[in-house]
């Protein structure tokens, strides 16, 4: 993708801002400032600016840094987005709502000579199902107990560690934030269901025997709403290695309180069984815990306890790094 950067990160009044935090953490050079509403509890530790101030500081686009429930554009944001266009900024969006089909924003952007960038639009892509034959190269897929548990951060950290060790590797983005970080990829939940596995296969094509594709996972196999996209990603990517990601502070599936968090042991079993349909050698090689809500001592103890219980490396990609997992990859 060729998007006009740097960005003013628009977090408005959203309770979560995965996209904004992801861009800030992994592409800080693309971030000028943040814009948030007075009631917002989020802070990216960036300067607060309005649209005119951001343009004066060099911003070229507003990036919608949060995704409300269902990925739908809230009507309460429209007045501000219109002001952003009038200030001379493009708008970059990873929402399911297509800005280029919006009855107010599309004609205004056209009249002002501004561009609306829908990152999540995949309906013009064609994917060939093929035969799911095994292809050369090595592949790691981050998989989750739940959504928003660290699959993207873990994949990015593993890719960075592999490169640091001189190993040929590519991060393969499958979500809108990952695509914005990497500059390319396939937003897998925007692909027609029949072609999710084919898209995953195309995303990680045949490569040199020692090359690693590190594929960003999505959803969770045991998630009541998003398990389908996860399964297609598992089958199509044909992972040699999987890293199971979890948030140990959760008791239920995020936003689905009727469903308890599945046990790590059950997830290891289910993911291994699913992945071996297209790669009989697939296995889970480690666990990545998001311990950001825990104090240092408790986090360290939990990482060590989990590693001992599951007999495989356990890390927090931010607190501990992913070295122990990459050590295992070097043996595959």
Kinemage of the C-alpha trace (Angstrom):
@kinemage 1
@onewidth
@group {chain A} dominant
@subgroup {mainchain}
@vectorlist {calphas} color= white
{ca unk a 1} P 0.000 0.000 0.000
{ca unk a 2} L 1.014 3.578 -0.576
{ca unk a 3} L -0.677 5.628 2.125
{ca unk a 4} L 0.009 9.320 2.839
{ca unk a 5} L 1.858 9.539 6.125
{ca unk a 6} L 2.532 10.643 8.840
{ca unk a 7} L -0.729 10.238 10.710
{ca unk a 8} L -2.862 12.045 13.224
{ca unk a 9} L -4.191 9.102 15.259
{ca unk a 10} L -7.919 9.567 15.843
{ca unk a 11} L -9.084 7.696 18.944
{ca unk a 12} L -12.129 9.874 19.723
{ca unk a 13} L -14.172 8.302 22.548
{ca unk a 14} L -13.547 4.615 21.827
{ca unk a 15} L -12.808 2.340 24.828
{ca unk a 16} L -10.143 0.432 22.875
{ca unk a 17} L -7.665 1.551 20.225
{ca unk a 18} L -5.703 -1.496 19.039
{ca unk a 19} L -4.847 0.068 15.715
{ca unk a 20} L -3.568 3.303 17.239
{ca unk a 21} L -1.453 1.501 19.828
{ca unk a 22} L -0.120 -0.922 17.224
{ca unk a 23} L 1.020 1.848 14.881
{ca unk a 24} L 2.504 3.823 17.759
{ca unk a 25} L 4.464 0.831 19.056
{ca unk a 26} L 5.709 -0.618 15.754
{ca unk a 27} L 5.794 2.372 13.384
{ca unk a 28} L 6.327 5.377 15.675
{ca unk a 29} L 7.938 7.347 12.857
{ca unk a 30} L 4.504 7.504 11.187
{ca unk a 31} L 2.794 9.175 14.162
{ca unk a 32} L 2.523 12.960 14.575
{ca unk a 33} L -0.087 13.273 17.321
{ca unk a 34} L -3.342 11.959 18.761
{ca unk a 35} L -6.866 13.385 18.746
{ca unk a 36} L -9.214 12.229 21.464
{ca unk a 37} L -12.454 13.455 22.960
{ca unk a 38} L -12.408 14.986 26.473
{ca unk a 39} L -14.066 11.908 28.027
{ca unk a 40} L -11.517 9.477 26.548
{ca unk a 41} L -9.639 7.312 29.049
{ca unk a 42} L -6.978 6.376 26.483
{ca unk a 43} L -3.629 8.077 26.045
{ca unk a 44} L -1.008 7.173 23.444
{ca unk a 45} L 1.586 9.444 25.072
{ca unk a 46} L 1.585 11.572 21.931
{ca unk a 47} L 0.851 15.297 21.654
{ca unk a 48} L -2.838 16.215 21.535
{ca unk a 49} L -3.620 18.206 18.383
{ca unk a 50} L -6.641 19.298 16.401
{ca unk a 51} L -6.728 18.905 12.625
{ca unk a 52} L -5.247 22.279 11.759
{ca unk a 53} L -2.421 21.840 14.276
{ca unk a 54} L -1.663 18.388 12.901
{ca unk a 55} L -1.495 19.677 9.323
{ca unk a 56} L 0.871 22.434 10.439
{ca unk a 57} L 3.021 19.778 12.136
{ca unk a 58} L 3.241 17.754 8.926
{ca unk a 59} L 0.387 15.218 9.170
{ca unk a 60} L -1.042 14.081 5.853
{ca unk a 61} L -3.795 11.698 7.010
{ca unk a 62} L -6.137 10.981 9.869
{ca unk a 63} L -5.913 7.311 10.840
{ca unk a 64} L -8.978 5.890 12.562
{ca unk a 65} L -7.171 4.270 15.460
{ca unk a 66} L -10.043 2.343 17.008
{ca unk a 67} L -12.704 -0.060 15.796
{ca unk a 68} L -16.106 0.222 17.516
{ca unk a 69} L -18.224 -2.902 17.868
{ca unk a 70} L -18.774 -4.510 14.480
{ca unk a 71} L -16.270 -2.222 12.781
{ca unk a 72} L -19.050 0.290 12.038
{ca unk a 73} L -18.353 4.025 11.685
{ca unk a 74} L -20.229 5.882 14.467
{ca unk a 75} L -22.389 8.792 13.318
{ca unk a 76} L -21.015 10.891 16.183
{ca unk a 77} L -17.595 10.946 14.489
{ca unk a 78} L -18.852 12.311 11.172
{ca unk a 79} L -18.626 16.024 11.950
{ca unk a 80} L -14.992 15.645 12.978
{ca unk a 81} L -14.099 13.574 9.933
{ca unk a 82} L -15.665 16.204 7.704
{ca unk a 83} L -13.525 18.823 9.469
{ca unk a 84} L -10.452 16.652 8.881
{ca unk a 85} L -11.116 16.591 5.130
{ca unk a 86} L -11.645 20.354 5.048
{ca unk a 87} L -8.362 20.838 6.933
{ca unk a 88} L -6.552 19.061 4.094
{ca unk a 89} L -6.171 15.548 5.474
{ca unk a 90} L -6.933 12.192 3.873
{ca unk a 91} L -8.672 9.570 6.023
{ca unk a 92} L -7.288 6.056 6.486
{ca unk a 93} L -9.718 3.488 7.885
{ca unk a 94} L -9.605 -0.165 8.837
{ca unk a 95} L -13.325 -0.329 9.645
{ca unk a 96} L -15.800 -2.631 7.950
{ca unk a 97} L -17.796 0.483 7.022
{ca unk a 98} L -16.454 1.612 3.647
{ca unk a 99} L -15.735 5.307 3.620
{ca unk a 100} L -15.765 5.288 -0.177
{ca unk a 101} L -19.437 4.294 -0.069
{ca unk a 102} L -20.435 6.761 2.654
{ca unk a 103} L -23.143 9.197 1.467
{ca unk a 104} L -21.564 12.203 3.218
{ca unk a 105} L -17.818 11.547 3.264
{ca unk a 106} L -17.401 10.297 -0.314
{ca unk a 107} L -18.811 13.366 -2.116
{ca unk a 108} L -17.077 15.745 0.289
{ca unk a 109} L -13.702 14.065 -0.231
{ca unk a 110} L -14.164 14.205 -4.008
{ca unk a 111} L -15.086 17.889 -3.929
{ca unk a 112} L -12.044 18.712 -1.795
{ca unk a 113} L -9.598 16.548 -3.737
{ca unk a 114} L -8.958 14.328 -0.743
{ca unk a 115} L -8.764 10.501 -0.703
{ca unk a 116} L -10.531 8.002 1.545
{ca unk a 117} L -8.403 4.887 2.078
{ca unk a 118} L -10.359 1.726 2.989
{ca unk a 119} L -7.630 -0.660 4.166
{ca unk a 120} L -10.065 -3.495 4.827
{ca unk a 121} L -11.398 -3.699 1.282
{ca unk a 122} L -10.558 -7.089 -0.222
{ca unk a 123} L -13.492 -7.713 -2.555
{ca unk a 124} L -11.439 -6.947 -5.650
{ca unk a 125} L -8.919 -9.691 -4.866
{ca unk a 126} L -9.181 -13.070 -6.589
{ca unk a 127} L -7.863 -16.181 -4.828
{ca unk a 128} L -7.271 -19.573 -6.400
{ca unk a 129} L -8.162 -22.464 -4.120
{ca unk a 130} L -5.613 -24.856 -5.648
{ca unk a 131} L -5.009 -28.237 -4.053
{ca unk a 132} L -3.405 -27.088 -0.771
{ca unk a 133} L -0.265 -28.936 -1.715
{ca unk a 134} L 2.699 -28.518 0.634
{ca unk a 135} L 4.976 -25.682 -0.416
{ca unk a 136} L 8.632 -25.153 0.467
{ca unk a 137} L 9.715 -22.766 3.185
{ca unk a 138} L 8.854 -22.648 6.874
{ca unk a 139} L 5.805 -21.034 8.461
{ca unk a 140} L 4.865 -19.925 11.938
{ca unk a 141} L 1.320 -18.879 12.801
{ca unk a 142} L 0.349 -17.120 16.019
{ca unk a 143} L -2.942 -18.507 17.300
{ca unk a 144} L -5.178 -17.370 20.125
{ca unk a 145} L -7.231 -18.506 23.049
{ca unk a 146} L -9.304 -15.392 22.342
{ca unk a 147} L -9.274 -12.160 20.345
{ca unk a 148} L -7.005 -9.231 21.253
{ca unk a 149} L -4.532 -11.286 23.292
{ca unk a 150} L -1.265 -10.437 21.518
{ca unk a 151} L -1.110 -12.465 18.297
{ca unk a 152} L 0.064 -9.501 16.226
{ca unk a 153} L 2.636 -8.298 18.784
{ca unk a 154} L 3.963 -11.830 19.203
{ca unk a 155} L 4.327 -12.348 15.442
{ca unk a 156} L 6.082 -9.004 15.016
{ca unk a 157} L 8.439 -9.763 17.907
{ca unk a 158} L 9.301 -13.213 16.507
{ca unk a 159} L 9.908 -11.758 13.043
{ca unk a 160} L 12.203 -9.120 14.543
{ca unk a 161} L 14.132 -11.682 16.592
{ca unk a 162} L 14.606 -13.964 13.580
{ca unk a 163} L 15.968 -11.064 11.546
{ca unk a 164} L 18.229 -10.042 14.433
{ca unk a 165} L 19.730 -13.539 14.323
{ca unk a 166} L 20.342 -13.266 10.587
{ca unk a 167} L 17.471 -15.577 9.622
{ca unk a 168} L 15.560 -14.736 6.441
{ca unk a 169} L 12.001 -13.940 7.560
{ca unk a 170} L 8.871 -12.003 6.587
{ca unk a 171} L 5.998 -10.799 8.756
{ca unk a 172} L 2.733 -11.639 6.994
{ca unk a 173} L -0.123 -9.353 8.070
{ca unk a 174} L -3.703 -10.621 8.197
{ca unk a 175} L -5.483 -7.750 9.976
{ca unk a 176} L -5.943 -4.078 9.235
{ca unk a 177} L -3.435 -2.932 11.864
{ca unk a 178} L -0.852 -5.465 10.754
{ca unk a 179} L -1.300 -4.358 7.147
{ca unk a 180} L -0.773 -0.732 8.164
{ca unk a 181} L 2.385 -1.692 10.055
{ca unk a 182} L 3.810 -3.909 7.315
{ca unk a 183} L 2.637 -1.869 4.348
{ca unk a 184} L 0.905 -4.859 2.791
{ca unk a 185} L -0.874 -8.143 3.475
{ca unk a 186} L -4.410 -9.517 3.339
{ca unk a 187} L -7.141 -8.464 5.771
{ca unk a 188} L -8.369 -11.992 6.172
{ca unk a 189} L -11.753 -11.287 7.783
{ca unk a 190} L -12.759 -9.315 4.676
{ca unk a 191} L -12.257 -12.285 2.346
{ca unk a 192} L -15.310 -14.301 1.257
{ca unk a 193} L -15.523 -17.306 3.574
{ca unk a 194} L -14.948 -19.882 0.814
{ca unk a 195} L -11.582 -18.313 0.011
{ca unk a 196} L -10.087 -17.600 3.447
{ca unk a 197} L -7.819 -20.649 3.345
{ca unk a 198} L -6.780 -19.873 -0.237
{ca unk a 199} L -5.949 -16.297 0.758
{ca unk a 200} L -3.844 -17.578 3.650
{ca unk a 201} L -1.964 -19.857 1.250
{ca unk a 202} L -1.337 -16.982 -1.152
{ca unk a 203} L -0.110 -14.794 1.707
{ca unk a 204} L 2.650 -17.273 2.559
{ca unk a 205} L 3.825 -18.600 -0.825
{ca unk a 206} L 6.581 -21.073 -1.652
{ca unk a 207} L 9.933 -19.845 -0.348
{ca unk a 208} L 13.523 -20.925 0.194
{ca unk a 209} L 13.783 -23.960 2.491
{ca unk a 210} L 15.194 -21.977 5.446
{ca unk a 211} L 12.942 -18.940 5.050
{ca unk a 212} L 10.352 -18.260 7.773
{ca unk a 213} L 7.009 -16.609 7.106
{ca unk a 214} L 5.675 -15.329 10.429
{ca unk a 215} L 1.926 -15.089 9.994
{ca unk a 216} L -0.281 -12.901 12.158
{ca unk a 217} L -3.173 -14.891 13.595
{ca unk a 218} L -6.794 -13.788 13.911
{ca unk a 219} L -9.639 -14.656 16.252
{ca unk a 220} L -9.604 -17.910 18.153
{ca unk a 221} L -10.466 -21.460 17.159
{ca unk a 222} L -12.761 -21.847 20.185
{ca unk a 223} L -14.310 -18.395 19.818
{ca unk a 224} L -18.100 -18.591 19.276
{ca unk a 225} L -18.134 -15.765 16.703
{ca unk a 226} L -14.721 -15.748 15.021
{ca unk a 227} L -13.623 -19.380 15.009
{ca unk a 228} L -14.408 -19.724 11.308
{ca unk a 229} L -11.830 -17.213 10.071
{ca unk a 230} L -9.276 -18.764 12.425
{ca unk a 231} L -9.802 -22.243 11.023
{ca unk a 232} L -9.409 -21.047 7.438
{ca unk a 233} L -6.184 -19.283 8.378
{ca unk a 234} L -4.850 -22.418 10.074
{ca unk a 235} L -5.629 -24.664 7.110
{ca unk a 236} L -4.342 -22.293 4.442
{ca unk a 237} L -1.127 -21.216 6.137
{ca unk a 238} L -0.075 -24.830 6.786
{ca unk a 239} L 2.047 -23.822 9.801
{ca unk a 240} L 5.072 -25.843 10.799
{ca unk a 241} L 4.962 -24.078 14.162
{ca unk a 242} L 2.231 -22.335 16.136
{ca unk a 243} L 2.546 -20.054 19.144
{ca unk a 244} L -0.508 -19.960 21.407
{ca unk a 245} L -1.355 -16.465 22.699
{ca unk a 246} L -3.494 -15.749 25.758
{ca unk a 247} L -4.445 -13.122 28.326
{ca unk a 248} L -4.234 -14.886 31.710
{ca unk a 249} L -6.371 -12.259 33.456
{ca unk a 250} L -9.545 -13.069 31.515
{ca unk a 251} L -12.207 -15.437 32.770
{ca unk a 252} L -14.608 -15.323 29.806
{ca unk a 253} L -14.288 -14.810 26.055
{ca unk a 254} L -14.077 -11.080 25.308
{ca unk a 255} L -17.589 -9.603 24.808
{ca unk a 256} L -19.113 -13.097 25.127
{ca unk a 257} L -19.656 -13.607 28.838
{ca unk a 258} L -21.550 -16.884 28.371
{ca unk a 259} L -18.336 -18.574 27.219
{ca unk a 260} L -15.446 -19.209 29.611
{ca unk a 261} L -11.850 -18.885 28.473
{ca unk a 262} L -10.756 -22.349 27.277
{ca unk a 263} L -7.791 -23.966 28.988
{ca unk a 264} L -4.397 -23.653 27.326
{ca unk a 265} L -4.084 -27.433 27.229
{ca unk a 266} L -7.349 -27.772 25.300
{ca unk a 267} L -6.281 -25.080 22.834
{ca unk a 268} L -2.955 -26.814 22.178
{ca unk a 269} L -4.832 -30.028 21.408
{ca unk a 270} L -7.457 -28.412 19.185
{ca unk a 271} L -5.033 -26.270 17.198
{ca unk a 272} L -2.704 -29.202 16.615
{ca unk a 273} L -5.566 -31.377 15.424
{ca unk a 274} L -6.873 -28.662 13.066
{ca unk a 275} L -3.474 -27.761 11.604
{ca unk a 276} L -2.520 -31.355 10.845
{ca unk a 277} L -5.215 -31.576 8.190
{ca unk a 278} L -2.911 -29.688 5.788
{ca unk a 279} L 0.448 -30.138 7.549
{ca unk a 280} L 0.818 -33.446 9.414
{ca unk a 281} L 3.948 -32.136 11.165
{ca unk a 282} L 2.307 -29.005 12.621
{ca unk a 283} L 2.726 -28.421 16.344
{ca unk a 284} L 2.458 -25.763 19.014
{ca unk a 285} L 5.999 -24.752 19.982
{ca unk a 286} L 5.364 -22.152 22.673
{ca unk a 287} L 2.985 -19.909 24.587
{ca unk a 288} L 2.853 -16.106 24.600
{ca unk a 289} L 1.110 -14.463 27.546
{ca unk a 290} L -0.086 -10.865 27.632
{ca unk a 291} L 0.809 -10.023 31.242
{ca unk a 292} L 0.388 -6.256 30.894
{ca unk a 293} L -2.217 -6.178 33.676
{ca unk a 294} L 0.008 -8.028 36.157
{ca unk a 295} L 2.783 -6.799 38.397
{ca unk a 296} L 6.312 -7.923 37.543
{ca unk a 297} L 6.587 -10.617 40.203
{ca unk a 298} L 3.256 -12.233 39.396
{ca unk a 299} L 3.943 -12.029 35.658
{ca unk a 300} L 7.323 -13.726 35.993
{ca unk a 301} L 5.892 -16.486 38.176
{ca unk a 302} L 3.013 -17.117 35.788
{ca unk a 303} L 5.309 -17.345 32.763
{ca unk a 304} L 7.515 -19.850 34.586
{ca unk a 305} L 4.539 -21.887 35.864
{ca unk a 306} L 2.999 -22.077 32.396
{ca unk a 307} L 6.257 -23.196 30.786
{ca unk a 308} L 6.650 -25.958 33.367
{ca unk a 309} L 3.039 -27.109 33.127
{ca unk a 310} L 2.948 -27.301 29.324
{ca unk a 311} L 6.583 -28.378 28.882
{ca unk a 312} L 7.265 -25.711 26.265
{ca unk a 313} L 8.675 -22.172 26.255
{ca unk a 314} L 6.423 -19.449 27.618
{ca unk a 315} L 7.117 -15.742 27.093
{ca unk a 316} L 5.624 -12.284 27.194
{ca unk a 317} L 6.834 -10.611 23.975
{ca unk a 318} L 7.085 -7.219 25.670
{ca unk a 319} L 8.378 -8.185 29.131
{ca unk a 320} L 10.649 -11.117 28.368
{ca unk a 321} L 11.163 -11.126 24.618
{ca unk a 322} L 10.594 -14.171 22.426
{ca unk a 323} L 14.104 -15.643 22.422
{ca unk a 324} L 13.144 -19.029 23.941
{ca unk a 325} L 10.565 -19.611 21.215
{ca unk a 326} L 12.963 -18.647 18.439
{ca unk a 327} L 15.489 -21.071 19.974
{ca unk a 328} L 12.974 -23.855 19.274
{ca unk a 329} L 12.417 -22.629 15.714
{ca unk a 330} L 16.136 -23.012 15.062
{ca unk a 331} L 15.765 -26.764 15.637
{ca unk a 332} L 12.940 -27.236 13.098
